[in-house]
Amino acid sequence: MHHASHSRNLPTTPPVRIGCAGWGLPTNVASQFPAPGSHLERYAQIFSSVEINSSFYRPHLPKTYARWAASVPDAFRFSVKIPRTISHELRLKDADAAVRKFMLEVTSLGEKLGCLLLQLPPSFALDVTMARDFFSLLRDFTSAHIICEPRHVSWFSEEGAETMKEAGVACVRAHPAPVPGVEPAGDADTLYIRLHGSPKIYYSAYDEPFIEAVAGRIVEARSSNVEVWCIFDNTALGEAVANAMSLMDKLKKMDT
């Protein structure tokens, strides 16, 4: 008995979560999602995670989040984008009430809430005190991963990296990169890749060699025990689903 319980505490490799921004299933791939049910139910038969972007634009009721959580398998996780009222309108300042309201909504996901994603406006420069205060406010409400996608050059500095690391906040690795040639650095326990599409952002599909390179990067991260999220955001023409499935195939092949 003693033995069995001991072995359960051995570290397991953290999951690799591949998914898309939203669970829309374009007609060209619909046949590969034969399960009955809603788009989300069908999507969740294939993918282990999804990024909810609609929350950026408008609030959802707690019961809506609860319904989404109930329609996916136990191991499935959601990443939820923090509302633009907080990131773009308040610009993280005096955000207590807005954060409280948002967190009351998303906590209905229960343990299926995997990440909170904070995407900052390109004009938003690093203000260490404000960033620290905001991250600690969020942390008071949740133990989910907190992921930041800064887009102003000032965040891609020693000081930016330090601020995120100290707060336990991971920094998005975006493609195309907001600041080319600079490695984003934050909390190293989570690698969160957001693939927006290139050359045409949100539209273009990624080619095989690119997906191959992403797979390599993921395998490398896994070997150093990092939890990996890879979200395809090139959804405008429905390329994300096929790209994400192709990445999963490549990873399966590398595993065997």
Backbone as numpy.savetxt, mean C-alpha at the origin, in Angstrom:
# Nx Ny Nz CAx CAy CAz Cx Cy Cz
3.83 -31.36 23.57 2.99 -30.17 23.57 3.87 -28.92 23.57
4.80 -28.95 24.56 5.67 -27.80 24.73 6.38 -27.47 23.40
6.83 -28.54 22.75 7.53 -28.39 21.48 6.74 -27.65 20.42
5.51 -28.12 20.27 4.66 -27.56 19.21 4.45 -26.06 19.40
4.15 -25.67 20.63 3.88 -24.25 20.83 5.15 -23.43 20.58
6.29 -24.05 20.87 7.54 -23.32 20.67 7.77 -23.06 19.18
7.53 -24.08 18.36 7.83 -23.93 16.93 6.91 -22.88 16.29
5.75 -22.67 16.87 4.85 -21.66 16.29 5.44 -20.26 16.41
6.35 -20.06 17.33 6.91 -18.73 17.51 8.11 -18.45 16.61
8.50 -19.44 15.83 9.62 -19.21 14.92 9.19 -18.15 13.90
10.14 -17.29 13.53 9.75 -16.23 12.57 9.35 -16.85 11.24
8.26 -16.37 10.68 7.88 -16.83 9.35 8.21 -15.69 8.40
8.43 -16.02 7.14 8.72 -14.97 6.16 7.49 -14.09 6.04
7.66 -12.77 6.13 6.48 -11.90 6.00 5.87 -12.06 4.60
4.59 -11.79 4.47 3.93 -12.00 3.19 4.38 -11.00 2.13
4.20 -11.40 0.88 4.35 -10.46 -0.24 2.93 -10.18 -0.69
2.54 -8.93 -0.67 1.17 -8.57 -1.04 1.17 -7.81 -2.35
0.59 -8.46 -3.35 0.53 -7.82 -4.67 -0.93 -7.52 -4.97
-1.18 -6.33 -5.46 -2.56 -5.98 -5.74 -2.64 -4.74 -6.61
-3.84 -4.18 -6.67 -4.08 -3.02 -7.53 -4.73 -1.91 -6.72
-4.74 -0.74 -7.31 -5.44 0.38 -6.71 -6.91 0.24 -7.11
-7.70 -0.34 -6.24 -9.10 -0.60 -6.57 -9.27 -2.02 -7.09
-10.50 -2.54 -7.02 -10.72 -3.94 -7.39 -11.57 -4.07 -8.65
-11.55 -3.03 -9.49 -12.26 -3.13 -10.77 -11.63 -4.24 -11.62
-12.47 -5.02 -12.30 -11.97 -6.09 -13.16 -12.32 -5.76 -14.61
-11.33 -5.29 -15.38 -11.62 -4.95 -16.77 -12.07 -6.19 -17.57
-12.89 -5.97 -18.59 -13.45 -7.08 -19.35 -12.39 -8.02 -19.93
-11.22 -7.46 -20.33 -10.21 -8.33 -20.95 -9.64 -9.38 -20.00
-9.82 -9.22 -18.70 -9.30 -10.24 -17.77 -10.41 -10.90 -16.95
-11.65 -10.45 -17.15 -12.75 -10.92 -16.30 -12.84 -12.45 -16.27
-12.54 -13.11 -17.39 -12.67 -14.56 -17.47 -11.70 -15.27 -16.53
-10.63 -14.56 -16.11 -9.66 -15.17 -15.20 -10.10 -15.06 -13.74
-11.26 -14.47 -13.53 -11.81 -14.33 -12.17 -13.19 -14.98 -12.15
-13.22 -16.31 -12.27 -14.50 -16.98 -12.48 -15.38 -17.09 -11.24
-14.83 -16.82 -10.06 -15.62 -16.99 -8.83 -16.88 -16.14 -8.89
-17.97 -16.62 -8.30 -19.17 -15.79 -8.25 -18.98 -14.65 -7.25
-19.92 -13.71 -7.26 -19.88 -12.67 -6.23 -19.55 -11.30 -6.78
-19.34 -10.36 -5.87 -19.02 -8.97 -6.24 -17.63 -8.92 -6.86
-17.30 -7.79 -7.47 -15.95 -7.61 -8.01 -14.90 -7.84 -6.93
-15.16 -7.30 -5.73 -14.18 -7.46 -4.65 -14.02 -8.93 -4.28
-15.13 -9.66 -4.17 -15.04 -11.09 -3.83 -14.25 -11.85 -4.88
-14.49 -11.53 -6.14 -13.78 -12.23 -7.22 -12.30 -11.85 -7.23
-12.05 -10.55 -7.05 -10.68 -10.03 -7.00 -9.89 -10.72 -5.88
-10.53 -10.86 -4.73 -9.85 -11.39 -3.53 -9.59 -12.89 -3.60
-10.15 -13.56 -4.62 -9.82 -14.97 -4.83 -8.42 -15.10 -5.44
-7.97 -14.04 -6.10 -6.69 -14.08 -6.81 -5.62 -13.28 -6.08
-5.99 -12.09 -5.61 -5.01 -11.20 -4.98 -5.15 -11.21 -3.45
-4.04 -10.88 -2.77 -4.07 -10.91 -1.30 -4.22 -9.52 -0.69
-4.29 -8.50 -1.55 -4.41 -7.14 -1.01 -4.96 -6.20 -2.07
-5.41 -5.05 -1.59 -5.90 -4.01 -2.50 -5.64 -2.67 -1.84
-5.49 -1.66 -2.67 -5.35 -0.30 -2.14 -6.66 0.42 -2.43
-7.28 0.94 -1.37 -8.52 1.72 -1.54 -8.12 3.17 -1.78
-8.40 3.66 -2.97 -8.08 5.06 -3.31 -9.27 5.98 -3.16
-10.49 5.41 -3.25 -11.69 6.25 -3.20 -11.78 7.03 -1.88
-11.16 6.46 -0.82 -11.17 7.11 0.50 -10.44 8.46 0.48
-9.58 8.64 -0.53 -8.85 9.90 -0.68 -9.84 11.01 -1.04
-10.84 10.65 -1.85 -11.78 11.63 -2.38 -13.03 11.82 -1.54
-13.47 10.73 -0.88 -14.72 10.85 -0.12 -14.74 9.82 1.01
-15.46 10.13 2.09 -15.53 9.17 3.20 -16.43 7.99 2.85
-16.18 6.85 3.47 -17.08 5.70 3.38 -17.61 5.42 4.79
-18.82 4.92 4.86 -19.39 4.60 6.17 -18.66 3.42 6.80
-18.60 3.40 8.14 -18.00 2.26 8.82 -18.61 0.94 8.34
-19.93 0.93 8.09 -20.56 -0.33 7.69 -20.13 -0.75 6.28
-19.72 0.22 5.46 -19.21 -0.12 4.12 -17.86 -0.83 4.26
-16.98 -0.26 5.10 -15.69 -0.93 5.35 -15.92 -2.32 5.94
-16.88 -2.43 6.85 -17.17 -3.73 7.48 -17.64 -4.73 6.43
-18.45 -4.27 5.49 -18.95 -5.16 4.42 -17.79 -5.63 3.54
-16.89 -4.70 3.22 -15.72 -5.08 2.40 -14.88 -6.12 3.13
-14.65 -5.89 4.41 -13.83 -6.82 5.20 -14.47 -8.20 5.23
-15.80 -8.22 5.33 -16.51 -9.50 5.44 -16.49 -10.28 4.13
-16.22 -9.59 3.02 -16.32 -10.29 1.73 -14.99 -10.82 1.22
-13.92 -10.73 2.03 -12.61 -11.23 1.58 -12.09 -12.29 2.55
-11.18 -13.16 2.08 -10.62 -14.20 2.97 -9.86 -13.59 4.15
-9.66 -14.41 5.19 -9.02 -13.94 6.43 -7.66 -13.30 6.21
-6.89 -13.85 5.28 -5.51 -13.39 5.12 -5.40 -12.12 4.27
-6.52 -11.70 3.70 -6.52 -10.53 2.80 -6.32 -9.25 3.60
-5.60 -8.28 3.04 -5.38 -7.00 3.73 -5.68 -5.81 2.81
-6.20 -4.76 3.42 -6.48 -3.51 2.71 -5.44 -2.46 3.06
-5.06 -1.68 2.06 -4.30 -0.47 2.31 -5.26 0.67 2.00
-5.38 1.64 2.89 -6.38 2.69 2.69 -5.68 4.05 2.58
-6.02 4.77 1.52 -5.41 6.08 1.31 -6.09 7.12 2.21
-5.26 7.85 2.92 -5.73 8.89 3.85 -6.39 10.02 3.05
-7.54 10.53 3.52 -8.29 11.55 2.76 -7.48 12.79 2.41
-7.78 13.33 1.25 -7.08 14.55 0.82 -7.43 15.74 1.69
-8.57 15.68 2.39 -8.87 16.78 3.33 -7.72 16.90 4.32
-7.15 15.75 4.72 -6.06 15.75 5.70 -4.73 16.10 5.05
-4.43 15.46 3.91 -3.11 15.64 3.29 -3.00 16.91 2.46
-4.05 17.26 1.73 -3.96 18.36 0.78 -4.64 19.65 1.23
-5.70 19.51 2.04 -6.39 20.73 2.48 -5.84 21.22 3.82
-5.88 20.35 4.83 -5.30 20.75 6.11 -3.77 20.73 6.06
-3.23 19.97 5.12 -1.78 19.77 5.02 -1.19 19.34 6.37
-1.87 18.37 6.99 -1.46 17.73 8.25 -1.58 18.61 9.49
-2.06 19.84 9.30 -2.08 20.78 10.43 -3.44 20.75 11.13
-3.43 20.72 12.45 -4.69 20.67 13.22 -5.62 19.59 12.68
-5.06 18.41 12.48 -5.82 17.35 11.80 -6.52 16.40 12.77
-6.46 16.67 14.07 -6.98 15.71 15.06 -8.40 15.24 14.77
-9.31 16.18 14.55 -10.72 15.82 14.36 -10.89 15.02 13.07
-10.21 15.45 12.02 -10.33 14.77 10.72 -9.76 13.36 10.79
-8.64 13.20 11.50 -8.02 11.87 11.65 -8.94 10.97 12.47
-9.49 11.52 13.54 -10.39 10.73 14.39 -11.58 10.22 13.57
-12.16 11.08 12.76 -13.33 10.71 11.94 -12.94 9.60 10.96
-11.83 9.80 10.27 -11.36 8.81 9.30 -11.07 7.47 9.98
-10.41 7.51 11.13 -10.06 6.26 11.80 -11.29 5.52 12.31
-12.33 6.26 12.71 -13.57 5.60 13.14 -14.19 4.83 11.97
-14.01 5.36 10.76 -14.53 4.66 9.58 -13.70 3.40 9.29
-12.38 3.57 9.16 -11.56 2.45 8.68 -11.33 1.34 9.71
-11.49 1.65 10.99 -11.26 0.57 11.96 -12.30 -0.54 11.80
-13.37 -0.28 11.06 -14.34 -1.33 10.76 -13.74 -2.44 9.89
-12.57 -2.20 9.32 -11.90 -3.28 8.58 -11.31 -4.31 9.53
-11.23 -3.95 10.82 -10.67 -4.86 11.81 -9.22 -5.19 11.49
-8.84 -6.45 11.67 -7.43 -6.78 11.44 -7.09 -6.88 9.95
-8.08 -6.67 9.11 -7.79 -6.67 7.67 -7.27 -5.30 7.19
-7.19 -4.34 8.11 -6.55 -3.07 7.77 -5.04 -3.29 7.84
-4.38 -3.29 6.69 -2.95 -3.56 6.64 -2.11 -2.31 6.68
-2.48 -1.30 5.89 -1.68 -0.07 5.78 -2.58 1.14 5.68
-2.02 2.26 6.15 -2.60 3.57 5.86 -1.58 4.28 4.98
-2.06 4.79 3.87 -1.16 5.43 2.90 -1.37 6.93 2.88
-0.32 7.66 3.18 -0.38 9.13 3.17 0.37 9.64 1.95
-0.38 10.14 0.97 0.28 10.71 -0.21 0.27 12.23 -0.07
1.46 12.80 -0.13 1.58 14.24 0.09 1.60 15.00 -1.23
1.10 16.24 -1.22 1.14 17.05 -2.44 2.59 17.31 -2.86
2.85 17.41 -4.16 4.21 17.67 -4.64 4.83 18.94 -4.04
3.96 19.89 -3.65 4.46 21.17 -3.10 4.74 21.10 -1.61
4.48 19.94 -0.99 4.55 19.84 0.46 5.97 19.50 0.91
6.67 20.53 1.42 8.05 20.33 1.86 8.08 19.73 3.26
9.19 19.11 3.60 9.34 18.49 4.91 9.34 19.54 6.02
8.46 19.36 6.99 8.48 20.16 8.20 8.54 19.12 9.32
9.72 18.96 9.91 9.98 17.84 10.80 9.00 17.79 11.97
8.80 18.93 12.61 7.92 18.96 13.78 6.50 18.56 13.41
6.01 19.12 12.30 4.65 18.82 11.90 4.51 17.35 11.50
5.49 16.83 10.78 5.46 15.43 10.36 5.45 14.52 11.58
6.33 14.80 12.53 6.42 14.00 13.75 5.09 13.98 14.50
4.53 15.17 14.66 3.26 15.28 15.39 2.17 14.49 14.68
2.14 14.61 13.36 1.09 13.93 12.62 1.24 12.41 12.70
2.46 11.93 12.50 2.68 10.48 12.56 2.34 9.93 13.95
2.66 10.68 14.99 2.37 10.15 16.32 0.87 10.20 16.60
0.18 11.18 16.02 -1.29 11.23 16.13 -1.89 9.98 15.48
-1.44 9.66 14.27 -1.94 8.46 13.58 -1.66 7.21 14.39
-0.45 7.13 14.90 -0.01 5.95 15.64 -0.87 5.71 16.88
-1.41 6.80 17.46 -2.30 6.66 18.62 -3.55 5.86 18.28
-3.93 5.87 17.00 -5.18 5.23 16.60 -5.00 3.82 16.05
-3.80 3.48 15.60 -3.68 2.23 14.85 -2.31 1.59 14.97
-2.30 0.26 14.82 -1.01 -0.43 14.75 -0.74 -0.90 13.32
-1.59 -0.48 12.37 -1.36 -0.82 10.96 -0.07 -0.15 10.49
0.49 -0.66 9.39 1.66 0.01 8.81 1.26 1.42 8.37
2.14 2.37 8.59 1.91 3.72 8.07 2.93 3.94 6.96
2.42 4.31 5.80 3.25 4.44 4.61 3.11 5.86 4.09
4.23 6.50 3.79 4.19 7.88 3.31 4.70 7.95 1.88
3.98 8.67 1.03 4.45 8.91 -0.34 4.70 10.41 -0.52
5.90 10.88 -0.09 6.22 12.29 -0.28 6.62 12.52 -1.73
6.42 13.74 -2.21 6.80 14.02 -3.61 7.61 15.29 -3.75
7.98 15.90 -2.60 8.83 17.09 -2.64 10.26 16.67 -2.30
11.22 17.25 -3.01 12.62 16.84 -2.89 13.15 16.85 -1.45
12.61 17.75 -0.62 13.13 17.90 0.76 12.97 16.63 1.61
12.01 15.79 1.25 11.80 14.56 2.02 12.86 13.50 1.72
13.48 13.63 0.56 14.46 12.63 0.13 15.85 13.06 0.58
15.98 13.20 1.90 17.20 13.73 2.51 17.45 12.92 3.78
18.62 13.11 4.37 18.93 12.46 5.66 17.80 12.75 6.66
17.44 14.03 6.69 16.47 14.50 7.68 15.10 13.87 7.45
14.71 13.77 6.18 13.43 13.15 5.82 13.43 11.69 6.21
14.52 11.00 5.88 14.63 9.57 6.19 14.58 9.34 7.69
15.31 10.16 8.43 15.36 10.07 9.89 13.96 10.25 10.49
13.26 11.28 10.00 11.93 11.60 10.52 10.99 10.42 10.34
11.02 9.81 9.14 10.14 8.67 8.88 10.58 7.45 9.69
11.89 7.19 9.73 12.40 6.03 10.49 12.02 6.12 11.96
12.25 7.27 12.56 11.94 7.45 13.98 10.47 7.20 14.28
9.62 7.56 13.31 8.17 7.40 13.51 7.70 6.00 13.10
8.61 5.17 12.59 8.23 3.85 12.12 7.36 3.91 10.87
7.63 4.91 10.03 6.84 5.12 8.80 7.68 4.72 7.59
7.13 3.87 6.74 7.85 3.46 5.54 7.64 4.49 4.44
8.61 4.58 3.54 8.52 5.54 2.44 8.22 4.79 1.14
7.21 5.24 0.43 6.82 4.59 -0.84 7.98 4.63 -1.83
8.15 3.51 -2.52 9.05 3.47 -3.67 8.15 3.57 -4.89
8.06 4.76 -5.46 7.12 5.00 -6.55 7.81 4.90 -7.90
7.06 4.50 -8.90 7.55 4.53 -10.28 6.45 5.12 -11.14
6.74 6.19 -11.91 8.00 6.94 -11.97 8.33 7.60 -10.62
9.64 7.72 -10.35 10.08 8.29 -9.07 9.84 9.79 -9.05
9.33 10.32 -7.92 9.08 11.77 -7.85 10.39 12.56 -7.90
11.45 11.98 -7.33 12.77 12.62 -7.39 13.71 11.56 -7.98
13.94 11.64 -9.29 14.71 10.60 -9.96 16.12 10.44 -9.38
16.57 9.21 -9.32 17.94 8.95 -8.90 18.17 8.96 -7.40
17.10 9.15 -6.62 17.28 9.17 -5.16 16.54 7.98 -4.56
17.22 7.21 -3.71 16.57 6.07 -3.04 15.69 6.60 -1.92
14.40 6.29 -1.95 13.56 6.70 -0.82 13.94 5.88 0.41
14.00 6.51 1.57 14.36 5.77 2.79 13.44 6.15 3.93
12.90 5.13 4.58 12.08 5.33 5.77 12.24 4.08 6.60
11.19 3.70 7.31 11.25 2.48 8.09 11.50 1.29 7.17
12.53 0.49 7.50 12.97 -0.55 6.57 12.21 -1.86 6.69
11.24 -1.96 7.61 10.54 -3.23 7.80 9.48 -3.49 6.73
9.11 -2.44 6.01 8.10 -2.58 4.97 8.60 -1.95 3.68
8.47 -2.69 2.58 8.77 -2.13 1.26 7.43 -1.96 0.57
7.07 -0.72 0.24 5.78 -0.46 -0.38 6.05 0.16 -1.75
5.78 -0.64 -2.78 6.05 -0.20 -4.15 4.73 0.25 -4.78
4.72 1.45 -5.36 3.52 1.92 -6.08 3.91 2.18 -7.52
3.32 1.41 -8.43 3.67 1.50 -9.84 2.56 2.25 -10.58
2.86 3.49 -10.92 1.82 4.38 -11.46 1.63 4.25 -12.96
2.55 3.54 -13.63 2.47 3.43 -15.09 3.47 4.36 -15.75
4.13 3.85 -16.81 5.15 4.64 -17.49 5.26 4.13 -18.93
5.44 4.99 -19.91 5.67 6.44 -19.83 4.43 7.25 -19.46
3.22 6.76 -19.75 2.05 7.58 -19.46 1.48 7.17 -18.11
1.63 8.06 -17.14 1.24 7.76 -15.77 -0.26 7.43 -15.70
-0.59 6.40 -14.95 -1.93 5.84 -14.76 -2.45 5.03 -15.95
-1.83 5.19 -17.13 -2.34 4.54 -18.34 -1.47 3.38 -18.82
-0.16 3.63 -18.94 0.71 2.67 -19.61 0.84 1.35 -18.87
0.91 0.27 -19.66 1.23 -1.04 -19.10 2.74 -1.11 -18.93
3.19 -1.94 -17.98 4.61 -2.20 -17.84 5.00 -3.42 -18.67
6.23 -3.40 -19.21 6.66 -4.53 -20.03 7.30 -5.62 -19.18
7.52 -6.77 -19.81 8.08 -7.94 -19.13 9.37 -7.63 -18.37
10.37 -7.02 -19.03 11.63 -6.78 -18.33 11.45 -5.94 -17.06
10.55 -4.98 -17.12 10.31 -4.15 -15.93 9.73 -5.01 -14.81
8.73 -5.81 -15.14 8.08 -6.65 -14.12 9.07 -7.66 -13.56
9.92 -8.16 -14.44 10.99 -9.08 -14.04 11.88 -8.40 -12.98
12.23 -7.14 -13.23 13.11 -6.39 -12.32 12.41 -6.16 -10.97
11.11 -5.87 -11.01 10.35 -5.68 -9.76 10.35 -6.99 -8.97
10.15 -8.11 -9.67 10.14 -9.41 -9.01 11.48 -9.65 -8.31
12.57 -9.31 -8.99 13.90 -9.46 -8.41 14.06 -8.65 -7.14
13.55 -7.43 -7.20 13.63 -6.52 -6.05 12.84 -7.09 -4.86
11.69 -7.69 -5.16 10.84 -8.26 -4.11 11.52 -9.46 -3.46
12.11 -10.32 -4.28 12.79 -11.51 -3.77 13.93 -11.10 -2.83
14.65 -10.07 -3.25 15.76 -9.54 -2.44 15.24 -9.01 -1.10
14.13 -8.28 -1.13 13.56 -7.72 0.11 13.09 -8.84 1.03
12.48 -9.85 0.45 11.98 -10.97 1.26 13.11 -11.67 1.99
14.25 -11.79 1.33 15.35 -12.51 1.96 15.87 -11.75 3.17
15.63 -10.45 3.23 16.01 -9.72 4.44 14.81 -9.48 5.35
13.80 -10.36 5.18 12.66 -10.40 6.11 11.81 -9.13 6.15
11.61 -8.53 4.99 10.83 -7.31 4.89 9.43 -7.67 4.39
8.41 -7.02 4.92 7.06 -7.21 4.37 6.93 -6.36 3.12
6.51 -6.98 2.02 6.44 -6.28 0.74 5.00 -6.08 0.29
4.71 -4.86 -0.11 3.45 -4.53 -0.79 3.82 -4.00 -2.17
3.14 -4.48 -3.18 3.38 -3.93 -4.52 2.03 -3.66 -5.16
1.73 -2.39 -5.35 0.42 -1.98 -5.85 0.56 -1.36 -7.25
-0.22 -1.90 -8.18 -0.26 -1.34 -9.53 -1.37 -0.30 -9.60
-0.98 0.90 -10.00 -1.90 2.04 -10.01 -2.16 2.49 -11.46
-1.71 1.66 -12.43 -1.93 2.03 -13.85 -3.28 1.45 -14.28
-4.33 2.01 -13.64 -5.66 1.43 -13.77 -6.53 2.10 -14.84
-6.09 3.24 -15.39 -6.97 4.02 -16.27 -7.46 3.21 -17.47
-6.59 2.38 -18.04 -7.01 1.53 -19.16 -7.08 0.07 -18.73
-7.09 -0.17 -17.43 -7.24 -1.53 -16.94 -5.99 -2.39 -17.08
-4.80 -1.78 -17.17 -3.58 -2.58 -17.31 -3.12 -3.20 -15.99
-3.54 -2.60 -14.87 -3.01 -2.99 -13.56 -3.20 -4.47 -13.25
-4.40 -4.99 -13.51 -4.70 -6.37 -13.14 -3.79 -7.35 -13.86
-3.64 -7.17 -15.19 -2.78 -8.08 -15.96 -1.33 -7.97 -15.51
-0.86 -6.75 -15.25 0.51 -6.55 -14.77 0.72 -7.23 -13.42
-0.25 -7.08 -12.53 -0.12 -7.66 -11.18 -0.12 -9.20 -11.26
-0.95 -9.75 -12.16 -0.99 -11.20 -12.31 0.32 -11.72 -12.88
0.88 -10.96 -13.80 2.15 -11.35 -14.40 3.27 -11.33 -13.36
3.24 -10.35 -12.47 4.24 -10.29 -11.39 4.09 -11.50 -10.46
2.86 -11.87 -10.15 2.64 -13.03 -9.28 3.18 -14.31 -9.94
2.96 -14.42 -11.24 3.49 -15.59 -11.98 5.00 -15.66 -11.88
5.64 -14.53 -12.10 7.12 -14.50 -12.07 7.63 -14.90 -10.68
6.97 -14.40 -9.65 7.41 -14.73 -8.30 7.22 -16.22 -8.01
6.13 -16.78 -8.49 5.90 -18.22 -8.32 7.02 -19.03 -8.96
7.40 -18.62 -10.18 8.45 -19.34 -10.90 9.79 -19.24 -10.15
10.05 -18.06 -9.58 11.30 -17.88 -8.84 11.31 -18.71 -7.56
10.12 -18.95 -7.02 10.00 -19.71 -5.78 10.27 -21.19 -5.96
10.01 -21.69 -7.18 10.12 -23.14 -7.38 11.55 -23.55 -7.68
